[in-house]
Amino acid sequence: MTQEKIARINELARKSKTPEGLTDAEKAEQQALRREYVEACKRSLKSQLDATVVVSPDGSRRPLRLQEGKKG
């Protein structure tokens, strides 16, 4: 997600709190940008977790993996 899109999300959030509020088109844009932001956060977190390893007391390392039967 680009800094411009994040700035736009913040701009729309500020405008929504004003007496004039958002137009229907701006509300739709805000929802789309928020969805995109949440998805980008999820991808980033998944990437970080995929690169995480668990170090056992004996020094062995194993990757952090999703358990069978769990959704991710």
Contacts in CASP RR format, 6 or more apart in sequence:
PFRMAT RR
TARGET T0000
AUTHOR 0000-0000-0000
METHOD contacts of the structure
MODEL  1
MTQEKIARINELARKSKTPEGLTDAEKAEQQALRREYVEACKRSLKSQLD
ATVVVSPDGSRRPLRLQEGKKG
1 36 0 8 1.000
1 37 0 8 1.000
1 40 0 8 1.000
5 33 0 8 1.000
5 36 0 8 1.000
5 37 0 8 1.000
6 37 0 8 1.000
8 29 0 8 1.000
8 33 0 8 1.000
9 30 0 8 1.000
9 33 0 8 1.000
9 34 0 8 1.000
9 37 0 8 1.000
12 22 0 8 1.000
12 26 0 8 1.000
12 29 0 8 1.000
12 30 0 8 1.000
12 33 0 8 1.000
13 30 0 8 1.000
15 21 0 8 1.000
15 22 0 8 1.000
15 26 0 8 1.000
16 22 0 8 1.000
16 30 0 8 1.000
22 30 0 8 1.000
49 64 0 8 1.000
50 63 0 8 1.000
50 64 0 8 1.000
52 63 0 8 1.000
52 64 0 8 1.000
53 61 0 8 1.000
53 62 0 8 1.000
53 63 0 8 1.000
53 64 0 8 1.000
54 61 0 8 1.000
54 62 0 8 1.000
54 63 0 8 1.000
54 64 0 8 1.000
55 61 0 8 1.000
56 62 0 8 1.000
66 72 0 8 1.000
END
